[in-house]
Amino acid sequence: MRVKRYIVDTMPDAMLKIRSELGADAVILSTKEMKIGGFLGMFQKKKIEVIAATEGDAAPAPKGKPAMPATPAKPPASAPVARQAVPEAYRKSSQLVQPPSSPQAATNSSTLAAVGLQEREDPIITPISPAAKLQAPEPELRQPSVEKVPSLASARLEAAIQSATAKEHTSTLSAQESTRSAKEERLLEEVQQMKMWISQLAKKQGDSREMPPSLQVFQQQLMNQEVNPELADAWVDDLYEAWVSSGKMLSDEDMRAQIRTLVGGFLKDRIGMGIGNFTKIVYIAGPTGVGKTTTIAKLAADQIFRLHKKVGFITADTYRISAIEQLRTYASILNVPLEVVQSPGDVQRAMQRLEHCDLILMDTAGRNYLNELFVAELHSLLAPSAASETYLVLSLTSKTQDMKRITEHFSKYNLDKVIFTKLDETESVGTIYNLLNEYPLKVSFLTNGQNVPDDLLQADGELLVDILLGERKL
């Protein structure tokens, strides 16, 4: 008996090879899907392993003629003989079939054999007795090939496996493409930032302009504060032209005054006025770890002690451990009511219970707002109106690119007021100017510590210019 293993792409390929190498009488013993090749477990190709066998060691017969066994055997007339390659269970089943005694029986036997082939993956040969051969002319019978009469169950199983494999392959490729896309995006951002700094450095080295010392100091200060190179170059160019227009007669004091005027003009329409007198509810939103809850306590204390308002708290931050307890502690110290909500319906009911308050401050859940889906989910809890304000809280210790991504998502919902926290934990404030330059934002408050309510600063142009120029330490 000859047994041979094939690794092919499809079953028709296997059939073609088996018929040409082992002959038409070959029997498929097993099939199995496998994956080969690839790199680090990825990009593997799906193959099919097929094991086929035929009787004898002789070479296969020419196409169209049945292969002759190498050693013919004379089976007893009383019992049918099955192929040795057929499994034992099938061989026992074939021995239960009685030999036919008439041409009609021979025909029925052939029919049963064909039906059996359709229901089984491995074909069973049911021989015809010599008596039947004498009574009727031998019909032209050709053993059905496996590819012509495929097993219905096997075909369904193969289709199911191929479908599941295709879905798994598609899901894996999708996850790999998503991860690769995120990595490529971050890499592109880093390359672009590096190119800007290289361009700025090259421009600085190739700049042969004679600038006054005060302007050189200002240019270096902008670099130290990590102001966007394009914005910094625009400011330096304007100041240089003003200095040249004066006949290079501006003193250092005059130049510093020009600098403050230029930066102050940039901030003129980008400063918020704080919480309005007619504002009824203030929504506080922002990513995790930026200090939203502490900022709410500072705002509440400022409104209570400075303006003598009745303040109420609402919190939807049920994701973070002890978030509710932290705000409950502040509510107890400040003697203000607190409502906990989990849905838009809860928000409306909490508003009704706090109608007696002059101002309601709502703390929202800190989520990964780099994901726009979380931003949309948060927006469903808010009910913006003429009597409400929404503040985005950002930490100055965060990466600039992350802050830009978050701001981009929130700006789609017309959110324009920002509170910058942790001013005391960084030495660069250029991010404030970068965000104000790229997005229609207004900075309203700054926080520079954890003390309630002291470490809360209302933004103004003079303060922001002093911080940028390093003339005020907070």
ABEGO torsion letter per residue (X at the ends): XBBBBBBBABAAAAAAAAAAAAEAABBBABBBBBBBEEBGGBGBBBBBBBBBBBBEABBBBBBGBBBBBABBBBBBAABBBBBAABBAAAAAAAAABBBBABAAAAAAAAAAAAAAAAABABBBBBBBBAAAAAABBBBBBBBBBAAABBBAAAAAAAAAAAAAAAAAAAAAAAAAAAAAAAAAAAAAAAAAAAAAAAAAAAAAAABABBBBAAAAAAAAAAAAAGBBAAAAAAAAAAAAAAAAAAGGABBAAAAAAAAAAAAAAAAAAABBAEBBAABABBBBBEBBGAGAAAAAAAAAAAAAAAAGBBBBBBBABAABBGAAAAAAAAAAAAGBBBBBBABAAAAAAAAAAAAABABBBBBBBBBBAABAAAAAAAAAABBBBAABBBBBBBBAABBAAAAAAAAAAAAAAGBABBBBBGAAABABAAAAAAAAAABBBBBABBBAEABOAABBBBBBAAAAAAAAAGABBX
